[in-house]
């Protein structure tokens, strides 16, 4: 087990943990979001009451991940921890409440009454009252891909009490991580956060299912440019193989696959002649026309040509006048030489 020595205490706490929170950093990419969702699905399948939050809105490119609809922007309301009532629209920019003189409370039966004492001539009218539960309502808080707690954005800044005194499990691959958790699973030598999560889920004793494995594959392939990154090792391929064995599906598209598809499209072109024929009103594809055969007409020697031939023979030098290296076979013209020749061609041009 790769991370067994780092999670010894966590493995002892996890069986008794009922309410678990998973937090993602602001600006989480596919790798971080897929890793967080994979942990969410694994804990949920184990019967845990688990929530996952992110300060960001979900992007279209992240909507294909399994469980993405469970990501919330705010901490969920729970029956535990501190309760804060937020009165919207009553504070000034300097964090004062000009219309409010003081605040009292008193019990009346089973009710608690809050009395807001308003200064004369002022108006105190909240636009909305929002209850928020904060504090130790979660048994465990997992941070996935956050270099520190501030990286969680408003999820942390507005709910700091929820992280105070709570057991935090810090999972990350960044060298700048401040090791802020009670348990820190930090690995800077891996190709992706999803590679870490694939091993961590197994080390915690949880089983992978097809959806969880598909998320892990999506994160690994995105972070490694479809396994083309130099950080890819044999362990990366083992993580991919593990996900594929349980039915995980590789992402249908990615950076490298898109480039390959574009290259193939530009280098290889095919033509649908039926579609072309239909577009120009023909009923069939164009046919190659055959070239007609052409026969050269026979040449019949005339009296003029005979006399010209005689003149040629008279002008020819005698064997004694020819250079010695030409070689003389015969002075007599072969009869076949005078026979007209007929040439045939298979094509023009």
C-alpha positions in Angstrom: 0.0 0.0 0.0 1.6 3.2 -1.2 0.3 5.7 1.4 -0.3 3.3 4.3 2.2 4.9 6.6 0.7 8.4 6.1 -2.9 7.4 6.9 -2.5 5.2 9.9 -4.3 7.6 12.2 -7.0 8.3 9.6 -7.8 4.6 9.1 -8.5 4.4 12.9 -10.8 7.4 12.8 -12.6 6.7 9.6 -14.9 3.9 10.7 -16.5 6.1 13.4 -16.8 9.2 11.2 -20.4 9.8 10.2 -20.3 13.3 8.7 -17.5 14.1 6.3 -16.8 17.2 4.3 -14.7 17.3 1.1 -13.5 20.8 0.0 -12.0 21.8 -3.4 -9.8 24.8 -4.0 -10.9 27.8 -5.9 -10.2 27.4 -9.7 -10.0 23.6 -9.5 -9.1 22.0 -12.8 -10.4 18.6 -14.1 -7.7 16.7 -12.2 -8.5 18.2 -8.8 -12.3 18.1 -9.3 -12.2 14.5 -10.5 -10.1 13.5 -7.6 -12.5 15.1 -5.1 -15.5 13.6 -6.7 -13.9 10.1 -6.8 -13.3 10.4 -3.0 -16.9 11.6 -2.6 -18.3 8.6 -4.5 -16.1 6.1 -2.6 -17.1 7.5 0.8 -20.8 7.6 -0.2 -20.7 4.0 -1.4 -19.2 3.1 2.0 -22.4 4.5 3.7 -20.9 7.8 4.9 -22.8 11.0 5.1 -20.5 13.1 2.9 -20.7 16.6 1.4 -18.5 18.2 -1.2 -18.1 22.0 -1.7 -16.3 24.3 -4.1 -16.2 28.1 -4.2 -16.5 28.1 -8.0 -19.4 27.5 -10.4 -19.3 24.3 -12.4 -17.9 24.8 -15.9 -19.2 23.0 -19.0 -16.0 21.2 -19.4 -16.4 19.6 -16.0 -20.0 18.6 -16.3 -19.2 15.1 -17.6 -17.7 14.0 -14.3 -19.8 11.6 -12.2 -21.3 13.1 -9.1 -20.7 16.7 -10.2 -24.3 17.6 -9.4 -23.5 17.0 -5.7 -21.0 19.9 -5.5 -22.3 22.8 -3.4 -21.1 26.3 -3.3 -21.8 26.7 0.5 -21.4 24.5 3.4 -24.5 22.4 4.0 -26.8 23.1 6.9 -26.3 20.5 9.6 -27.7 19.8 13.0 -24.6 20.7 14.9 -22.0 23.4 15.5 -22.4 27.1 15.9 -25.4 28.9 14.3 -24.9 32.2 12.7 -27.9 34.3 11.5 -26.8 36.6 8.7 -28.9 39.7 8.2 -28.2 41.0 4.7 -28.3 44.6 3.7 -27.9 46.3 7.0 -24.1 46.8 7.4 -22.0 49.7 6.0 -18.8 49.4 4.1 -16.7 50.0 7.2 -18.3 47.0 8.9 -20.5 49.0 11.2 -24.3 49.0 11.5 -25.3 52.7 11.6 -29.0 52.1 12.4 -28.3 49.7 15.3 -27.8 50.8 18.8 -27.5 47.5 20.6 -28.8 43.9 20.5 -30.6 42.1 23.3 -32.1 38.6 23.6 -34.5 36.9 26.0 -36.2 33.6 26.2 -40.0 33.2 26.0 -41.2 29.7 26.6 -39.3 27.5 24.1 -38.5 30.5 21.9 -35.5 32.8 21.8 -36.2 36.4 20.9 -33.6 38.8 19.6 -34.2 42.5 20.1 -32.5 44.9 17.7 -32.5 48.4 19.3 -32.7 50.9 16.4 -31.5 54.5 16.7 -34.2 57.2 16.4 -34.8 58.3 12.9 -33.0 55.2 11.4 -34.4 52.2 9.6 -33.2 48.7 10.3 -34.7 46.3 7.8 -32.7 43.3 6.7 -33.2 42.2 3.1 -32.8 38.6 4.0 -32.0 36.4 7.1 -29.8 33.4 6.3 -29.0 30.8 8.9 -25.5 29.2 8.8 -24.3 26.3 10.9 -20.6 26.4 11.7 -18.2 24.5 13.9 -17.4 20.9 14.7 -20.4 19.4 12.9 -18.1 17.4 10.6 -16.0 14.6 12.0 -13.5 14.8 9.1 -12.7 17.5 6.5 -10.8 16.5 3.4 -9.0 19.2 1.4 -8.2 18.0 -2.2 -5.6 19.9 -4.2 -5.4 23.0 -1.9 -1.9 24.3 -1.1 -3.3 25.9 2.1 -6.7 26.6 3.7 -6.9 30.1 2.1 -6.8 28.4 -1.3 -10.4 27.2 -0.6 -11.6 30.7 -1.1 -14.9 31.8 0.5 -15.6 28.2 1.6 -12.9 28.7 4.2 -13.0 32.5 4.7 -16.7 32.5 5.6 -16.7 29.3 7.6 -13.4 29.3 9.5 -15.1 27.9 12.6 -16.0 24.7 10.6 -12.3 24.0 10.1 -11.2 25.0 13.7 -10.7 22.0 15.9 -11.8 19.6 13.1 -9.6 16.8 11.9 -8.3 17.9 8.5 -6.9 15.4 5.9 -4.7 17.3 3.4 -4.3 15.6 0.0 -2.1 17.4 -2.6 0.8 17.1 -5.1 2.1 20.6 -5.0 5.6 21.2 -3.5 4.4 24.5 -2.0 1.8 22.8 0.2 2.2 23.9 3.9 1.2 20.5 5.4 -1.6 22.1 7.3 -3.6 18.9 7.9 -3.6 16.5 10.8 -3.0 13.9 8.1 -1.0 14.9 5.1 -1.0 12.8 1.9 1.5 14.7 -0.2 3.2 13.3 -3.2 5.1 15.6 -5.6 6.5 12.9 -7.8 3.2 11.7 -9.4 1.7 12.6 -12.7 -1.6 13.8 -11.3 -3.8 14.1 -8.2 -6.1 11.4 -9.5 -3.2 9.0 -9.5 -2.7 9.7 -5.8 -6.4 9.3 -5.2 -6.6 6.0 -7.0 -4.0 4.6 -4.6 -5.4 6.3 -1.6 -9.0 5.0 -2.1 -7.5 1.5 -2.3 -5.3 2.0 0.8 -8.3 3.1 2.8 -10.0 -0.1 2.0 -12.7 1.2 -0.4 -13.5 -0.5 -3.7 -13.6 1.3 -7.0 -16.7 1.2 -9.1 -17.1 2.1 -12.8 -18.1 5.7 -12.2 -15.4 6.4 -9.7 -12.8 4.8 -12.0 -14.1 6.9 -14.9 -13.5 10.1 -12.9 -10.0 9.0 -12.1 -9.2 8.2 -15.7 -10.6 11.6 -16.8 -8.3 13.4 -14.3 -5.2 11.3 -15.2 -5.7 11.8 -18.9 -6.3 15.5 -18.6 -3.3 16.2 -16.3 -0.9 14.1 -18.4 -2.1 15.2 -21.9 -3.4 11.7 -22.6 -0.4 9.9 -20.9 2.1 11.9 -23.0 3.6 13.9 -20.1 7.1 13.2 -19.0 5.9 12.7 -15.4 4.0 9.5 -16.5 5.6 6.4 -14.9 4.9 2.7 -14.6 2.8 3.6 -11.5 0.6 5.8 -13.7 -0.1 2.9 -16.1 -0.9 0.7 -13.2 -3.4 3.2 -11.9 -5.0 3.3 -15.4 -5.1 -0.5 -15.6 -6.7 -0.7 -12.2 -9.4 1.7 -13.3 -10.0 -0.1 -16.6 -10.4 -3.5 -14.8 -13.4 -2.3 -12.8 -15.2 -0.8 -15.9 -13.8 2.7 -15.9 -14.1 4.5 -19.3 -11.4 6.5 -20.8 -12.3 10.1 -21.8 -13.6 10.3 -25.3 -11.6 13.3 -26.1 -8.6 15.2 -24.8 -5.8 17.5 -25.8 -3.6 15.0 -27.6 -6.5 13.1 -29.1 -7.9 16.4 -30.5 -4.5 17.1 -32.1 -4.3 13.7 -33.6 -7.8 14.0 -35.0 -7.0 17.3 -36.6 -3.8 15.9 -38.2 -5.7 12.9 -39.6 -8.4 15.2 -41.0 -6.0 17.4 -42.8 -3.8 14.6 -44.2 -6.5 12.2 -45.3 -9.5 13.3 -47.5 -12.2 11.1 -48.9 -14.8 12.0 -51.4 -18.4 10.9 -51.4 -19.1 10.8 -55.2 -22.8 10.0 -54.5 -23.2 13.2 -52.4 -21.3 15.2 -55.1 -23.5 13.8 -57.8 -26.7 14.6 -55.9 -25.5 18.1 -55.3 -25.0 18.8 -59.0 -28.2 17.0 -60.1 -26.7 13.8 -61.4 -28.1 10.4 -60.5 -24.7 8.7 -60.4 -21.0 9.4 -59.9 -19.1 10.7 -62.8 -17.8 8.0 -65.2 -14.4 8.1 -66.9 -14.9 8.2 -70.7 -12.9 5.8 -72.9 -10.6 7.2 -75.5 -11.5 6.1 -79.1 -9.0 4.0 -81.0 -7.3 5.8 -83.9 -5.7 4.0 -86.8 -3.1 5.6 -89.0 -4.3 5.3 -92.7 -2.0 3.2 -95.0 0.7 5.0 -96.9 0.7 4.2 -100.6 3.9 5.3 -102.4 3.3 7.6 -105.4 5.5 8.1 -108.5 7.0 11.2 -106.9 8.0 9.3 -103.8 9.6 6.6 -106.0 11.6 9.1 -107.9 12.7 10.8 -104.6 13.9 7.5 -103.3 15.9 6.9 -106.5 17.6 10.3 -106.0 18.4 9.4 -102.4 20.1 6.2 -103.5 22.1 8.1 -106.1 23.3 10.6 -103.5 24.4 7.9 -101.1 28.2 7.5 -100.9 29.8 4.3 -102.3 31.5 1.8 -99.9 34.8 3.2 -100.8 33.7 6.7 -99.8 32.3 5.8 -96.4 34.4 6.0 -93.3 35.9 2.6 -92.4 34.3 2.6 -88.9 30.7 2.7 -90.1 30.8 -0.8 -91.4 29.0 -1.8 -94.6 26.7 -4.7 -94.5 25.3 -4.4 -98.0 24.9 -1.9 -100.8 21.6 -3.4 -101.8 18.5 -1.9 -100.1 16.4 -4.5 -98.4 13.0 -4.9 -100.0 11.2 -4.6 -96.6 12.7 -1.2 -96.2 10.5 0.1 -99.0 7.4 -1.5 -97.7 4.9 1.1 -96.2 4.5 0.8 -92.5 1.2 1.2 -90.6 1.3 2.5 -87.0 -1.5 2.1 -84.5 -2.0 4.0 -81.4 -4.2 3.3 -78.3 -4.7 6.9 -77.4 -4.4 10.4 -78.6 -2.0 13.0 -77.4 
